[in-house]
Amino acid sequence: MSPVPSPASDRLSDYLAADAVVDHGHPAIRALAGTLRPAGDDPAARAEAAFLFVRDEVEHVIDAGDPRVTWRASDVLRERVGICHAKAHLLAALLRAQGIPAGFCYQELSALHGLNAVYLHGRWSRLDARGNRTGARGEFSLDREKLAWPVDTARGERDLLEIHAAPAPVVVDFLMTAQPGPGWYEKGLPATL
């Protein structure tokens, strides 16, 4: 059975907001969101298209061995690379640009792992668009969680089930101050919120 995430805010409008990180008003975000609309107007199909784009078309820096640091959704889209947190920022922006409420969730693994939650069909579902290289197995599913990494409680790992309307400040601060270069993510990536 999948864990049940819970929103930090009772207002869905909080999960549609734009800010400096989730800049879904940016013309490139709006343009891409407009092209990710499959035939018909099914919000779940639009969410899946956005998820697949971020998972498959934006490289994860570790998998790609890429030294760039991105954090703002529009920058992640422009550079087509980002760590899990940055990819979650882009997915939230693409969903919110289409009027689909999206938030941020975290797992404490060997470091803090970032993913999203989406509100569809009257409930929240967690999605992990990290990318499926190096053993990750994230898939789009609203019925049963299919996240990139299973939590191993025997190793002290845990799911943090709160759905945040904005990215965690500790993550944003880290990404904004990280210096590009090989292995930049090994130098202070937060372990917890």
N, C-alpha and C positions, 0 to 999 in steps of 0.2 A: 504494500500500500504506500502511495506517495504521501510525503508530509504535506500538511495543509498550510500554505503561507497566509499571513494576515497583514493587511495594509496598516501602515503607521497612521494614515489619515483616513477619515471617513468620507472625505470629499473627493469624488472622482476627478474634479477639475484640477486638483493638485497633481494628478498623474497625466495631465495634458499640457502643463506649463512649459514655457521655454525659459532658458537661462543662459549664462555664458558657456556652459558645458553642453547642454542639450539645446543647441541653437537651431531648432526645427523651422524657424522662419527664414533661414539662409536659402538663397535661391537654388543652390545645388541640391540641398536636401529636399526642397519642395519639388524640384524637377524630377529627381529620382523617385520620390514617393509617388508622383503622378504616373510614372512609367511602370511601377510595380503593381498596377491594378489589373489582375486577370479579368477575363470576360465576366460580366455580371458585377454585382456590388456586394459580394460576400465578405464581411470583415475578416473572417477566419482565413480565407484565401489570400487576402491582402496581407495579413499578418505573416502567413507562411511565406509569401513571396519576399517580404522584407527580411525575414529570418534567414532564408536560403541565400539571399544576396550577401548579407553580413557574414554568415558562416563560411560561404564558399568563395566569395569574390574579394574579401578583405583578409589579407594574410595575418596570421598571428605572429608577432615579432620573434617569439622563441622558435616556432616552426621554420620561419623563413630566415632566421639568423640575421634579422634586419636591425641595424643600430638606431633607427629613428624612434623618437618618442612622440606620440600623439595623444591628445586628451579631449579636445573639443570635437563634437560630432562632425562638423563640416571639415575639419582637418583630417579626421580619420577617413572620411569619404574621399577627399582630394588625394591623400597619400596612399590609400588602399592598404594600410597596415595599422596594427595596433595590438596592444596587450588585451587580455580578456575584458578589463574594465573599459578600455577605449572602445572596443567593439560593442559592449553593452550600451555605451553612450550613443553610438550611432544607431543601434537598433531602436532604442527608445525614441530618438529623434524621428526616425522614419515612421514608426508607429504613430507617434503623437501628431506628426504632420498629416496623417490620414484620419485623425480624430479617434484613434484607438488608445485608450488609457494604458500606460506602461510605466513600470517602476523598476527599482533596482533591488536585487537580493545578493546575498553573499554566502560563501562557504569558507570555513576555516580549514584549509587543507595544509600543505607544506607552507603555503602563504595564503593570503586572503584572495579568494577567487571571486570574480564578479560575473553576474548573470542578470537576467531580466525576469519580470513577471508581467503578464499581459491580462487585461480584463476583457473577456469575451464570454458570451453565453451566460451572463449573470454570475460569473465566478472568476477568480484569479488562477492562472496557470503559470508555472515557471518555465522559462526557455533559456537555453544555453547555446549561444551562437559562437562559442570560442573557436571552433574549427576542428575538423575530424582528422587531424594528423597526429602522429606520435601517441596513438592509443586512445585519444578522446573519442567519445561516441554520442555527441549531442544530436538529437533529432527533434523536429517539430512535432509536438503532440499536445493537444489540449486535454486529453483524457487520462493519460498516464505519463508521468515525468520520464523524460529520456535525456538526462543531463550528461554533459561531457565526462564528468568524473563522479563515480560513486563515493560517498563519504564512508571512511573506514573508522568507525568509533573506537576500535581497538587501538588505533594509532593516535587517538585523541582528536581526530577530525570531527567537525560538526557542521550541521546546517544551521544558518541563521535565518529563520523563517519570516522575519519582518520585511515587509515590502516598503521601501523608502521611495518617496516622491522625487528626491534629488539624489545624485551620487554622494556617497559618503565623503565628508570633508577630508578625512585622512587619506583617501585614495586620490582625490583631486589635488590636494597639496603635494603628495608624492609625485604625481605625474607632471605637475606644473614646474617642479624644481629639479626633476631628473635630468641628468646630463646625457645627451645622446652618445652612443658608443657601444662597443661590444659588451654584452652582458649587463647593460644599464639596470635592468630589472632585478638583478641580484643585489643591488646596493640600496637596501632599505625598503623594499616592497613590504607594506604592512602585513602583519600576521593576524591582526584582529581589528575590529572597529574600535 
